[in-house]
């Protein structure tokens, strides 16, 4: 029964292509051997079923009868700066494997400023990578920020940010979203690893980023920003599409558990919609409320600037 279900899902993916040809190609077997599997005369081995499911991006959760067990994916661990290249490429592949269209909406619970915005050729972006690497790699010796050499992955990060900003995006923020980056700047200045001159440049770039997000809130109909003061934000990312959704739960700054189980994704959509009901839309609220929200962040940035003077 499960083999028949898997083959049915593959047929949906390949359209008018020959199922036997496809199976033979993916499993590197003969046409006749593939035909025996598609006609159910020969059972697929466990390894063959996994290989087909992986190749055609088919969730195995639909073949699990228990509501309390699901199959998940885990992104590769990032412990060194060289691992970031594969992390960004894996994120690009997530977009490439999703049915991107006007029906796609990305929900982001922004405990911190969404990392997509700090994928740029700026001192702010370089500093974020510096912090991430110091936090993730227990063996790394803390070195001054100016001595830190960030690997080159500008093409991947530009494409990743572009793909994110092209989608319908719903972000939930609160007054703590900006706090972590400010605490990091303050900490590395206090330890002497970050010079005040560079810190002030990073703060200026951070202000420019917040100004950009404020302008998006006012002018971009595909971008929706909500202020949520009641619930703990978590950096969860949910890619919702009627045909195929994906829920990404962070395990650390650069690690995610990926879930495409339809029931779990449906529950996640309901949860985000519930959070939105308890949030204030900064797109639809008046200029006064929107300005008050962003001015609080500008004030925090300016206060830290003054402290560093």
JOQUI-V272596 format. One line per field, one symbol per residue. ss: DSSP state (h for helix, s for strand, l for the rest). phi: phi as a letter, one per 30 degrees, with the letter a starting at -180 (. if undefined). psi: psi as a letter, one per 30 degrees, with the letter a starting at -180 (. if undefined). Layout:
ss=???
phi=???
psi=???
//
This chain:
ss=lhhhhhhhhhhhhhllllhhhhhhhhhlllhhhhhhhhlllllllhhhhhhhhhhllllhhhhlllllllllssllllllhhhhhhhhhhhhhhhhllllllllssssslllllhhhhllllhhhhhhhhhhhhhhllllllllhhhllllllhhhhhhhhhhhhhlsssssslllllhhhhhhhhhhhhlllllhhhhhhhhhhhhhhhhhhhhhhhhlllssssslllllllllsssslllllsssssssllsssssllhhhhhhhhhhhhhhhhllsslllllhhhhhhhhhhhhhhhhhhhhhhl
phi=.dddddddddeddcidddddddddddchbdeddddddddidbdddedddddddddchcddddccdddcbbcbcbdddcbbddddedddddddddddccddadddbccbdddbeededccadbdddddddededdddcdddddbeedcdcdddbddddddddeddddddbbccbbdceddddddddddddddidbddddddddddddddddddddddddccddcbcbccccbddbidbbccbecacbcccdcaebbbccbcddddddddeddddddddcbcdddcddedddddddddddddddddedddd
psi=eeeeeeeeeeeeefbglkeeeeeeeefhlleeeeeeefggfkkkleeeeeeeeeeghkkfffgkfkfgklkllklkkjfleffeeeeeeeeefeefflikaffkkkkjjielkkfefgilileeeeeeeeeeeeeejffkkklkeffkjkljheeeeeeeeeeefflkkjkklaffefeeeeeeeeefeefgfkkeeeeeeeeeeeeeeeeeeeeeeefjffkkkkjjfflklfgkkjjkkeejlkkjkkfaegkkkkkgkeeeeeeeeeeeeeeefglkkfeflleeeeeeeeeeeeeeeeeeeeef.
//
